[in-house]
């Protein structure tokens, strides 16, 4: 697009010259040049006018995910206006109680390649589900410049009319990654770790993955239950069939049934005139992953049980049973036995799902794999942010003594934070880790963890002189403190961390007090 912008600017300047020029012959020549540039430039096409006139929704961000543009169709299709999104980070717009969930832009920003996803927007009274294609645009040096997402509401597929059933059939035969409900995620990487309980899980997966038995994966939030589910799918005989992921907690209860089972045309007020295929049908011949199964409403648990037992469903408003062939994998961080005892989860559904139980241990229970997990996230984020990073042995030991209530998801976030905080120098100070995790020092055995150097003793206080000037005393103390910290620091960035002030403030103080700073160039 750079050449188009350049030609546009040249033509603008050219027309300014034409308006000022008085010689007819020269004006005629300049106009001829302008006409040829116009023909070369776009053959009379105004691309923005084209994009503004499309029925497809267009959504553009920069390389950091800041929204640059939406076309009028995006507002018509979703109800989201320019005021809602322009100049805001895409990450601040996605999530529960936000403008939308899913979408392809975050996948493109992270993977630097095209992505096809589902997305649901919530600006209208009835949430709108759409399919989105995200495409990266690169600079000449190969770095990401912008991301363009093109989308349409799924309901528009009804315009295929007589071809709609054929379209659905073709969708059901697609590669599984193209039809996941959890649309802002793709298949995760392989499981990291090979010791203790994880080794037992690996062995169990080898045995059960090739079967059609239902599997219930339990564990605390953030332990990697979805990673285990993905690994089961990857090793199953259905690995080339659809793999549909449903988060039962993220879909409103009144919409969950229609999402799962679909509905016939005119089934209820507001229903599409063409009806809707459910996610069970999308998963036919493949695998259906039911995340947060413990949050499924009781009335739907009955229908789910019937669907699992009979391997058939009936759409809302329909009368004809639809035969299915689905392998079920359920995930939960809830104690389902306790919920059964409390009467909030059906006992028969629990036993139907719990044919093969898989319990994923908390991170604090698998510390044998801790360093391997750290290395995995360091490699991932150093590649993502193009910077080096390492942890010291003391820092690794310190992190092992933290309780990790958020488990591997929390470790992932902490490692990304530390790498970003390293500011490109390849490491972080111990105090940064202490401030972040706040491990009780008494929980760290002194025999196995190096003792930090004792603090430098404060100098003995001198008696105050007569008629002391407060401002002068403060300035003197500030100068001595700066001189000492600068002497002990490798560079200004290091000094700014120790003093918890900006490096620019330190530079100003050096000049103010005339401090001779030996490491000025660093």
SULGIUR-V160985 format. One record per pair of residues at least 12 apart in sequence whose ideal C-beta (glycine too) atoms are under 8 Angstrom apart, sorted by sequence separation. I is the first residue (numbers start at 0). J is the second residue. If there is no record, write none. Layout:
BEGIN
i:I j:J
i:I j:J
END
This chain:
BEGIN
i:17 j:29
i:57 j:69
i:69 j:81
i:93 j:105
i:103 j:115
i:117 j:129
i:118 j:130
i:134 j:146
i:216 j:228
i:262 j:274
i:310 j:322
i:311 j:323
i:377 j:389
i:16 j:29
i:17 j:30
i:56 j:69
i:57 j:70
i:89 j:102
i:103 j:116
i:117 j:130
i:118 j:131
i:133 j:146
i:134 j:147
i:245 j:258
i:261 j:274
i:262 j:275
i:310 j:323
i:336 j:349
i:377 j:390
i:484 j:497
i:56 j:70
i:84 j:98
i:102 j:116
i:116 j:130
i:117 j:131
i:133 j:147
i:134 j:148
i:214 j:228
i:245 j:259
i:261 j:275
i:289 j:303
i:310 j:324
i:335 j:349
i:417 j:431
i:484 j:498
i:491 j:505
i:57 j:72
i:58 j:73
i:69 j:84
i:83 j:98
i:89 j:104
i:90 j:105
i:101 j:116
i:103 j:118
i:115 j:130
i:116 j:131
i:133 j:148
i:134 j:149
i:261 j:276
i:262 j:277
i:310 j:325
i:398 j:413
i:417 j:432
i:491 j:506
i:13 j:29
i:17 j:33
i:56 j:72
i:57 j:73
i:69 j:85
i:89 j:105
i:101 j:117
i:102 j:118
i:115 j:131
i:132 j:148
i:261 j:277
i:53 j:70
i:55 j:72
i:56 j:73
i:68 j:85
i:101 j:118
i:115 j:132
i:116 j:133
i:131 j:148
i:132 j:149
i:214 j:231
i:260 j:277
i:261 j:278
i:306 j:323
i:373 j:390
i:481 j:498
i:54 j:72
i:66 j:84
i:67 j:85
i:100 j:118
i:101 j:119
i:114 j:132
i:115 j:133
i:131 j:149
i:132 j:150
i:257 j:275
i:259 j:277
i:261 j:279
i:335 j:353
i:417 j:435
i:480 j:498
i:13 j:32
i:14 j:33
i:51 j:70
i:53 j:72
i:66 j:85
i:79 j:98
i:89 j:108
i:99 j:118
i:100 j:119
i:113 j:132
i:114 j:133
i:131 j:150
i:225 j:244
i:258 j:277
i:259 j:278
i:260 j:279
i:261 j:280
i:416 j:435
i:13 j:33
i:50 j:70
i:51 j:71
i:56 j:76
i:66 j:86
i:79 j:99
i:99 j:119
i:113 j:133
i:130 j:150
i:257 j:277
i:258 j:278
i:259 j:279
i:307 j:327
i:485 j:505
i:56 j:77
i:65 j:86
i:66 j:87
i:99 j:120
i:100 j:121
i:113 j:134
i:129 j:150
i:130 j:151
i:65 j:87
i:66 j:88
i:77 j:99
i:98 j:120
i:99 j:121
i:113 j:135
i:129 j:151
i:208 j:230
i:373 j:395
i:413 j:435
i:429 j:451
i:10 j:33
i:13 j:36
i:65 j:88
i:66 j:89
i:98 j:121
i:112 j:135
i:129 j:152
i:130 j:153
i:204 j:227
i:208 j:231
i:329 j:352
i:413 j:436
i:64 j:88
i:65 j:89
i:97 j:121
i:98 j:122
i:111 j:135
i:128 j:152
i:129 j:153
i:207 j:231
i:208 j:232
i:481 j:505
i:485 j:509
i:63 j:88
i:64 j:89
i:127 j:152
i:128 j:153
i:208 j:233
i:209 j:234
i:327 j:352
i:370 j:395
i:373 j:398
i:10 j:36
i:58 j:84
i:64 j:90
i:66 j:92
i:107 j:133
i:128 j:154
i:204 j:230
i:208 j:234
i:209 j:235
i:369 j:395
i:9 j:36
i:10 j:37
i:104 j:131
i:106 j:133
i:107 j:134
i:127 j:154
i:200 j:227
i:204 j:231
i:208 j:235
i:209 j:236
i:279 j:306
i:390 j:417
i:481 j:508
i:491 j:518
i:103 j:131
i:107 j:135
i:481 j:509
i:490 j:518
i:60 j:89
i:102 j:131
i:103 j:132
i:104 j:133
i:205 j:234
i:369 j:398
i:388 j:417
i:485 j:514
i:489 j:518
i:6 j:36
i:10 j:40
i:101 j:131
i:103 j:133
i:204 j:234
i:369 j:399
i:388 j:418
i:478 j:508
i:488 j:518
i:491 j:521
i:102 j:133
i:477 j:508
i:481 j:512
i:485 j:516
i:486 j:517
i:490 j:521
i:111 j:143
i:118 j:150
i:280 j:312
i:386 j:418
i:397 j:429
i:482 j:514
i:489 j:521
i:6 j:39
i:7 j:40
i:190 j:223
i:245 j:278
i:279 j:312
i:366 j:399
i:388 j:421
i:394 j:427
i:481 j:514
i:485 j:518
i:6 j:40
i:376 j:410
i:380 j:414
i:384 j:418
i:398 j:432
i:478 j:512
i:108 j:143
i:243 j:278
i:277 j:312
i:372 j:407
i:376 j:411
i:380 j:415
i:384 j:419
i:386 j:421
i:391 j:426
i:394 j:429
i:397 j:432
i:401 j:436
i:477 j:512
i:117 j:153
i:190 j:226
i:387 j:423
i:389 j:425
i:390 j:426
i:393 j:429
i:397 j:433
i:478 j:514
i:3 j:40
i:190 j:227
i:277 j:314
i:292 j:329
i:373 j:410
i:377 j:414
i:381 j:418
i:386 j:423
i:388 j:425
i:389 j:426
i:401 j:438
i:3 j:41
i:108 j:146
i:187 j:225
i:188 j:226
i:243 j:281
i:287 j:325
i:289 j:327
i:292 j:330
i:293 j:331
i:372 j:410
i:376 j:414
i:380 j:418
i:387 j:425
i:388 j:426
i:391 j:429
i:394 j:432
i:398 j:436
i:400 j:438
i:474 j:512
i:83 j:122
i:107 j:146
i:187 j:226
i:243 j:282
i:286 j:325
i:287 j:326
i:289 j:328
i:291 j:330
i:292 j:331
i:293 j:332
i:294 j:333
i:363 j:402
i:376 j:415
i:386 j:425
i:397 j:436
i:64 j:104
i:190 j:230
i:241 j:281
i:242 j:282
i:255 j:295
i:259 j:299
i:274 j:314
i:283 j:323
i:284 j:324
i:285 j:325
i:286 j:326
i:287 j:327
i:288 j:328
i:289 j:329
i:290 j:330
i:291 j:331
i:293 j:333
i:363 j:403
i:64 j:105
i:79 j:120
i:107 j:148
i:184 j:225
i:189 j:230
i:241 j:282
i:255 j:296
i:280 j:321
i:282 j:323
i:283 j:324
i:284 j:325
i:285 j:326
i:286 j:327
i:287 j:328
i:288 j:329
i:289 j:330
i:291 j:332
i:304 j:345
i:307 j:348
i:362 j:403
i:373 j:414
i:377 j:418
i:397 j:438
i:78 j:120
i:104 j:146
i:187 j:229
i:241 j:283
i:243 j:285
i:245 j:287
i:247 j:289
i:248 j:290
i:249 j:291
i:260 j:302
i:283 j:325
i:286 j:328
i:288 j:330
i:293 j:335
i:361 j:403
i:400 j:442
i:3 j:46
i:77 j:120
i:79 j:122
i:186 j:229
i:241 j:284
i:242 j:285
i:243 j:286
i:245 j:288
i:247 j:290
i:248 j:291
i:256 j:299
i:259 j:302
i:280 j:323
i:282 j:325
i:292 j:335
i:304 j:347
i:308 j:351
i:400 j:443
i:60 j:104
i:64 j:108
i:78 j:122
i:104 j:148
i:189 j:233
i:240 j:284
i:241 j:285
i:242 j:286
i:243 j:287
i:244 j:288
i:245 j:289
i:246 j:290
i:247 j:291
i:252 j:296
i:255 j:299
i:259 j:303
i:279 j:323
i:300 j:344
i:301 j:345
i:304 j:348
i:307 j:351
i:362 j:406
i:77 j:122
i:78 j:123
i:103 j:148
i:240 j:285
i:241 j:286
i:243 j:288
i:245 j:290
i:246 j:291
i:247 j:292
i:293 j:338
i:300 j:345
i:303 j:348
i:307 j:352
i:361 j:406
i:362 j:407
i:58 j:104
i:62 j:108
i:77 j:123
i:102 j:148
i:186 j:232
i:240 j:286
i:242 j:288
i:244 j:290
i:248 j:294
i:256 j:302
i:260 j:306
i:270 j:316
i:279 j:325
i:297 j:343
i:397 j:443
i:186 j:233
i:237 j:284
i:247 j:294
i:252 j:299
i:297 j:344
i:304 j:351
i:362 j:409
i:396 j:443
i:60 j:108
i:237 j:285
i:247 j:295
i:266 j:314
i:267 j:315
i:297 j:345
i:300 j:348
i:362 j:410
i:78 j:127
i:237 j:286
i:266 j:315
i:267 j:316
i:77 j:127
i:266 j:316
i:76 j:127
i:235 j:286
i:263 j:314
i:265 j:316
i:266 j:317
i:293 j:344
i:396 j:447
i:397 j:448
i:77 j:129
i:260 j:312
i:262 j:314
i:263 j:315
i:264 j:316
i:396 j:448
i:76 j:129
i:259 j:312
i:260 j:313
i:261 j:314
i:262 j:315
i:263 j:316
i:232 j:286
i:260 j:314
i:261 j:315
i:262 j:316
i:263 j:317
i:260 j:315
i:262 j:317
i:393 j:448
i:186 j:242
i:232 j:288
i:393 j:449
i:175 j:232
i:257 j:315
i:256 j:315
i:184 j:244
i:228 j:288
i:292 j:352
i:115 j:177
i:117 j:179
i:117 j:180
i:175 j:238
i:178 j:241
i:179 j:242
i:180 j:243
i:181 j:244
i:225 j:288
i:118 j:182
i:175 j:239
i:178 j:242
i:179 j:243
i:180 j:244
i:181 j:245
i:117 j:182
i:174 j:239
i:175 j:240
i:178 j:243
i:179 j:244
i:180 j:245
i:181 j:246
i:225 j:290
i:431 j:496
i:116 j:182
i:175 j:241
i:176 j:242
i:180 j:246
i:224 j:290
i:116 j:183
i:175 j:242
i:173 j:241
i:175 j:243
i:424 j:492
i:428 j:496
i:424 j:493
i:428 j:497
i:171 j:241
i:422 j:492
i:114 j:185
i:56 j:129
i:76 j:150
i:76 j:151
i:76 j:152
i:73 j:150
i:106 j:183
i:215 j:292
i:67 j:145
i:105 j:183
i:180 j:258
i:106 j:185
i:62 j:142
i:101 j:181
i:102 j:182
i:62 j:143
i:101 j:182
i:102 j:183
i:62 j:144
i:64 j:146
i:100 j:182
i:101 j:183
i:61 j:144
i:62 j:145
i:100 j:183
i:61 j:145
i:62 j:146
i:60 j:145
i:61 j:146
i:59 j:145
i:60 j:146
i:59 j:146
i:59 j:147
i:58 j:147
i:59 j:148
i:237 j:326
i:57 j:147
i:58 j:148
i:93 j:183
i:57 j:148
i:58 j:149
i:235 j:326
i:56 j:148
i:57 j:149
i:58 j:150
i:56 j:149
i:55 j:149
i:56 j:150
i:213 j:307
i:55 j:150
i:56 j:151
i:55 j:151
i:232 j:328
i:54 j:151
i:231 j:328
i:180 j:278
i:228 j:328
i:228 j:330
i:178 j:281
i:225 j:330
i:224 j:330
i:224 j:332
i:167 j:276
i:171 j:280
i:181 j:290
i:163 j:273
i:171 j:281
i:175 j:285
i:170 j:281
i:175 j:286
i:171 j:283
i:216 j:328
i:220 j:332
i:167 j:280
i:171 j:284
i:213 j:326
i:214 j:327
i:216 j:329
i:217 j:330
i:219 j:332
i:157 j:271
i:213 j:327
i:214 j:328
i:215 j:329
i:216 j:330
i:217 j:331
i:218 j:332
i:157 j:272
i:211 j:326
i:213 j:328
i:214 j:329
i:215 j:330
i:216 j:331
i:217 j:332
i:157 j:273
i:213 j:329
i:215 j:331
i:154 j:271
i:217 j:335
i:154 j:273
i:215 j:335
i:154 j:275
i:126 j:251
i:126 j:254
i:227 j:357
i:227 j:359
i:224 j:359
i:223 j:359
i:215 j:352
i:222 j:359
i:213 j:351
i:214 j:352
i:215 j:353
i:222 j:360
i:213 j:352
i:215 j:354
i:217 j:356
i:222 j:361
i:213 j:353
i:214 j:354
i:215 j:355
i:217 j:357
i:218 j:358
i:222 j:362
i:213 j:354
i:214 j:355
i:215 j:356
i:216 j:357
i:217 j:358
i:218 j:359
i:221 j:362
i:212 j:354
i:213 j:355
i:214 j:356
i:215 j:357
i:216 j:358
i:217 j:359
i:218 j:360
i:219 j:361
i:212 j:355
i:214 j:357
i:216 j:359
i:218 j:361
i:125 j:269
i:207 j:355
i:100 j:249
i:203 j:355
i:204 j:357
i:95 j:249
i:203 j:357
i:200 j:357
i:200 j:359
i:196 j:358
i:197 j:360
i:196 j:360
i:195 j:360
i:196 j:364
i:197 j:365
i:196 j:365
i:195 j:365
i:194 j:365
i:197 j:368
i:195 j:367
i:192 j:365
i:194 j:367
i:195 j:368
i:194 j:368
i:192 j:367
i:193 j:368
i:192 j:368
i:191 j:368
i:193 j:371
i:192 j:371
i:191 j:371
i:192 j:372
i:191 j:372
i:223 j:406
i:191 j:375
i:221 j:405
i:222 j:406
i:223 j:407
i:220 j:405
i:221 j:406
i:222 j:407
i:220 j:406
i:221 j:407
i:188 j:375
i:219 j:406
i:221 j:408
i:220 j:408
i:221 j:409
i:109 j:383
END
